[in-house]
């Protein structure tokens, strides 16, 4: 088990890196005599501290091992006054953090409780789904493929690659602007994973310190476990940037014109539960 002093040191390194624990820091800890599995399990309590579950009061912590060897944190988010389907699961949050930091896959997930069926389906969208391993406290490591037999996934809908494969859609704004927040939203939309609807969308949130965090659509073959760009941006706001909802001073949604699965309504509604900042909406057009 890690000491409180070690945990504090790890959290400092995480904050300095922008919300994740770099591979070099992970290697140093492993070299000192602990396994990667035990380190990830020991860091679950830290991951739980990022959770905001006002409805269930059930705190979930997740630690993900990226292909690079870095560790990413995930926690659950709920939005009072809205349907439970808009909740963010810890496994989704950890995936967003890894994706936002350029990872091409996730090798292992340490979770405070067994992943629900929703999350197993979400994780099955990953580029690394066939080799992903799940570890739980006091439980043998289990492949995702064992937890989700006879799975339905991207290949069933003719999609190759999967979530965390590089995306670049080349869209431009319908109305030209030099606004940094809008440009960040456009970049997020161009990185979004939407192979089923082509409804590319990105959200950019500006904070009181001048920082900008973004989130992109992450669709799923089963549709329902898909993540909205605002949900992804919230994860990056809280875990990646270490900011609070009250720090938001501007919010932008950039969405492909004539999207079959528009994010406008749900983004406005969910944003309204965490801030009084109005949503600015911009259309993007294909090249």
C-alpha positions as CSV (number, residue, x, y, z in Angstrom):
1,X,0.0,0.0,0.0
2,X,1.1,3.5,-0.7
3,X,1.7,5.8,2.2
4,X,0.0,9.2,2.5
5,X,3.3,10.9,1.6
6,X,3.6,8.8,-1.5
7,X,0.1,9.5,-2.6
8,X,0.6,13.2,-2.1
9,X,3.8,13.1,-4.2
10,X,2.0,11.1,-6.9
11,X,-0.9,13.6,-7.0
12,X,1.6,16.5,-7.3
13,X,3.2,14.8,-10.3
14,X,-0.3,14.2,-11.7
15,X,-1.3,17.8,-11.4
16,X,2.0,19.0,-12.9
17,X,1.5,16.8,-15.9
18,X,-2.1,18.0,-16.5
19,X,-4.2,15.4,-14.8
20,X,-2.4,12.2,-15.5
21,X,0.6,10.3,-14.2
22,X,3.3,10.2,-16.9
23,X,5.0,6.9,-17.9
24,X,8.3,8.0,-16.5
25,X,6.8,8.6,-13.0
26,X,5.0,5.3,-13.2
27,X,8.3,3.5,-14.1
28,X,10.0,5.1,-11.1
29,X,7.3,3.8,-8.7
30,X,7.4,0.3,-10.2
31,X,11.2,0.2,-9.9
32,X,10.9,0.9,-6.2
33,X,9.2,-2.5,-5.7
34,X,5.5,-2.5,-6.5
35,X,3.6,-4.1,-9.5
36,X,1.7,-2.0,-12.0
37,X,-1.5,-3.8,-10.9
38,X,-1.0,-3.0,-7.3
39,X,-0.1,0.6,-8.0
40,X,-3.3,1.1,-10.0
41,X,-5.4,-0.5,-7.3
42,X,-3.7,1.7,-4.7
43,X,-4.6,4.8,-6.7
44,X,-8.3,4.1,-6.9
45,X,-9.1,6.2,-3.7
46,X,-7.4,9.2,-5.4
47,X,-9.5,8.7,-8.5
48,X,-12.7,8.6,-6.4
49,X,-12.0,12.1,-5.2
50,X,-12.8,13.5,-8.6
51,X,-16.4,12.0,-8.6
52,X,-19.4,14.3,-8.5
53,X,-22.5,12.0,-7.9
54,X,-25.2,14.2,-6.3
55,X,-28.0,11.7,-7.1
56,X,-26.6,8.3,-6.1
57,X,-23.9,9.5,-3.7
58,X,-22.0,6.4,-5.0
59,X,-18.4,7.3,-5.7
60,X,-16.6,5.4,-8.4
61,X,-12.8,5.5,-9.0
62,X,-11.0,4.2,-12.1
63,X,-7.3,4.1,-13.1
64,X,-6.4,3.3,-16.7
65,X,-3.1,2.2,-18.1
66,X,-2.5,3.7,-21.5
67,X,-0.5,2.1,-24.3
68,X,2.3,4.6,-23.5
69,X,2.6,3.4,-19.9
70,X,1.0,6.5,-18.4
71,X,-1.9,6.3,-15.9
72,X,-5.2,8.1,-16.3
73,X,-7.9,8.7,-13.7
74,X,-11.7,8.4,-14.1
75,X,-14.7,9.1,-11.8
76,X,-18.5,9.3,-12.2
77,X,-20.6,12.4,-12.8
78,X,-24.3,12.9,-12.3
79,X,-26.6,15.9,-13.2
80,X,-29.4,16.7,-10.8
81,X,-32.8,17.2,-12.6
82,X,-31.9,15.2,-15.7
83,X,-32.5,11.6,-16.8
84,X,-29.9,9.2,-15.4
85,X,-28.9,8.3,-19.0
86,X,-26.8,11.5,-19.0
87,X,-24.6,10.3,-16.2
88,X,-20.9,9.8,-16.9
89,X,-19.4,6.5,-15.8
90,X,-15.9,6.3,-14.3
91,X,-14.7,4.0,-17.1
92,X,-15.9,6.5,-19.7
93,X,-14.1,9.3,-17.8
94,X,-10.8,7.4,-17.7
95,X,-11.1,6.7,-21.4
96,X,-11.7,10.4,-22.2
97,X,-8.6,11.4,-20.2
98,X,-6.5,8.9,-22.0
99,X,-7.9,9.9,-25.4
100,X,-7.5,13.6,-24.7
101,X,-3.8,13.0,-24.0
102,X,-3.1,11.2,-27.2
103,X,-3.3,7.6,-26.2
104,X,-4.0,5.0,-28.9
105,X,-5.3,2.4,-26.6
106,X,-5.9,1.3,-23.0
107,X,-4.2,-1.9,-21.8
108,X,-5.7,-2.2,-18.3
109,X,-8.4,-0.7,-16.1
110,X,-8.5,-0.8,-12.3
111,X,-12.0,-0.2,-11.0
112,X,-13.4,0.2,-7.5
113,X,-16.4,-2.0,-8.4
114,X,-17.2,-4.4,-11.3
115,X,-18.0,-2.6,-14.5
116,X,-21.7,-2.4,-15.3
117,X,-23.1,-3.8,-18.6
118,X,-23.2,-0.2,-20.0
119,X,-19.5,0.3,-19.4
120,X,-18.6,-3.1,-20.8
121,X,-20.3,-2.1,-24.0
122,X,-18.6,1.3,-24.0
123,X,-15.2,-0.3,-23.5
124,X,-15.9,-2.8,-26.3
125,X,-15.6,0.2,-28.7
126,X,-11.9,0.7,-27.9
127,X,-9.2,-0.1,-30.3
128,X,-7.7,-2.3,-27.6
129,X,-10.9,-4.0,-26.5
130,X,-9.7,-7.5,-27.5
131,X,-6.8,-7.3,-25.2
132,X,-8.1,-5.0,-22.4
133,X,-7.8,-6.4,-18.9
134,X,-10.0,-5.4,-15.9
135,X,-8.7,-5.6,-12.4
136,X,-10.8,-5.2,-9.2
137,X,-9.8,-5.2,-5.5
138,X,-9.3,-8.8,-4.2
139,X,-10.3,-10.2,-7.6
140,X,-8.2,-12.0,-10.3
141,X,-7.6,-10.0,-13.5
142,X,-10.2,-10.6,-16.1
143,X,-10.2,-9.9,-19.8
144,X,-13.0,-7.7,-21.1
145,X,-13.8,-10.4,-23.6
146,X,-14.7,-12.7,-20.7
147,X,-16.9,-10.0,-19.1
148,X,-18.7,-9.4,-22.4
149,X,-19.2,-12.7,-24.3
150,X,-20.7,-12.7,-27.8
151,X,-20.2,-9.0,-27.9
152,X,-21.8,-6.5,-30.4
153,X,-19.3,-4.0,-31.6
154,X,-18.0,-1.7,-34.4
155,X,-17.1,-4.6,-36.7
156,X,-20.8,-5.6,-36.7
157,X,-21.6,-2.3,-38.3
158,X,-18.8,-2.4,-40.7
159,X,-16.5,0.0,-38.8
160,X,-12.8,-0.7,-38.5
161,X,-10.4,1.0,-36.1
162,X,-12.6,1.9,-33.1
163,X,-12.6,4.5,-30.4
164,X,-9.1,6.0,-29.8
165,X,-8.1,5.6,-33.4
166,X,-6.9,9.0,-34.9
167,X,-9.7,11.2,-36.2
168,X,-9.4,14.2,-38.5
169,X,-12.5,15.3,-40.3
170,X,-11.2,18.5,-41.9
171,X,-14.3,20.6,-41.2
172,X,-14.3,24.4,-41.2
173,X,-16.5,26.9,-39.6
174,X,-19.6,28.1,-41.5
175,X,-18.8,31.6,-40.3
176,X,-15.1,32.6,-40.0
177,X,-13.9,33.7,-36.6
178,X,-10.6,34.2,-34.7
179,X,-12.3,33.4,-31.3
180,X,-9.9,31.0,-29.5
181,X,-12.8,29.2,-27.7
182,X,-14.7,28.6,-31.0
183,X,-11.5,27.4,-32.7
184,X,-10.9,25.0,-29.8
185,X,-14.4,23.7,-30.2
186,X,-13.8,23.2,-34.0
187,X,-10.7,21.2,-33.3
188,X,-12.5,19.0,-30.8
189,X,-15.3,18.4,-33.4
190,X,-12.7,17.4,-36.0
191,X,-11.2,14.9,-33.5
192,X,-14.6,13.4,-32.6
193,X,-15.4,9.7,-33.1
194,X,-18.8,9.5,-34.8
195,X,-18.6,6.7,-37.4
196,X,-22.3,5.8,-37.1
197,X,-24.0,9.2,-37.6
198,X,-21.2,11.4,-38.9
199,X,-22.6,13.9,-36.4
200,X,-19.2,15.4,-35.5
201,X,-19.3,17.8,-32.5
202,X,-17.0,19.3,-30.0
203,X,-17.4,21.5,-26.9
204,X,-14.9,24.0,-25.5
205,X,-15.1,25.4,-22.0
206,X,-13.1,28.5,-21.0
207,X,-12.3,29.0,-17.3
208,X,-11.7,32.0,-15.2
209,X,-7.9,31.6,-15.4
210,X,-8.0,31.8,-19.2
211,X,-7.6,28.0,-19.8
212,X,-9.7,26.1,-22.3
213,X,-10.7,22.5,-22.0
214,X,-12.5,20.5,-24.7
215,X,-14.5,17.4,-25.3
216,X,-15.5,15.4,-28.4
217,X,-18.3,13.1,-29.3
218,X,-17.5,9.4,-28.7
219,X,-20.1,7.2,-30.3
220,X,-20.8,3.5,-29.6
221,X,-22.0,0.7,-31.8
222,X,-24.9,0.2,-29.4
223,X,-25.6,4.0,-29.5
224,X,-26.7,4.4,-25.8
225,X,-23.3,4.2,-24.2
226,X,-22.1,7.1,-26.5
227,X,-20.6,10.1,-24.8
228,X,-21.6,13.7,-25.6
229,X,-18.9,16.3,-26.1
230,X,-20.1,18.2,-23.0
231,X,-19.7,15.2,-20.8
232,X,-16.1,14.7,-22.2
233,X,-15.3,18.4,-21.6
234,X,-16.6,18.1,-18.0
235,X,-14.2,15.2,-17.3
236,X,-11.3,17.2,-18.7
237,X,-12.4,20.2,-16.7
238,X,-12.4,18.4,-13.4
239,X,-9.8,15.8,-13.7
240,X,-7.5,17.2,-16.4
241,X,-7.5,20.9,-15.5
242,X,-8.4,20.5,-11.8
243,X,-11.1,23.1,-12.1
244,X,-14.7,23.4,-10.8
245,X,-18.0,24.0,-12.5
246,X,-18.0,27.5,-11.1
247,X,-14.8,28.3,-13.0
248,X,-16.6,28.2,-16.4
249,X,-16.9,31.6,-18.0
250,X,-17.6,30.6,-21.6
251,X,-19.1,27.6,-23.4
252,X,-19.1,26.8,-27.1
253,X,-20.5,23.9,-29.1
254,X,-19.3,23.3,-32.7
255,X,-21.4,20.8,-34.6
256,X,-21.5,19.5,-38.2
257,X,-24.2,21.1,-40.2
258,X,-27.4,19.0,-40.5
259,X,-26.3,16.5,-37.9
260,X,-28.5,13.4,-37.6
261,X,-27.8,13.2,-33.9
262,X,-27.6,16.9,-32.8
263,X,-26.0,17.8,-29.5
264,X,-27.5,21.2,-29.2
265,X,-30.5,20.5,-26.9
266,X,-28.8,18.1,-24.5
267,X,-25.7,20.4,-24.2
268,X,-27.9,23.4,-23.3
269,X,-29.8,21.4,-20.8
270,X,-26.9,19.7,-19.0
271,X,-24.8,22.9,-19.1
272,X,-27.6,24.7,-17.4
273,X,-27.4,22.4,-14.4
274,X,-23.7,23.2,-13.7
275,X,-23.4,26.9,-14.7
276,X,-25.4,30.0,-15.7
277,X,-23.0,30.6,-18.6
278,X,-25.0,30.5,-21.9
279,X,-24.1,28.1,-24.7
280,X,-22.7,29.6,-27.9
281,X,-23.5,27.4,-30.9
282,X,-21.5,27.3,-34.2
283,X,-21.9,25.1,-37.3
284,X,-19.1,23.4,-39.1
285,X,-19.1,22.3,-42.8
286,X,-17.4,19.3,-44.4
287,X,-14.4,20.0,-46.8
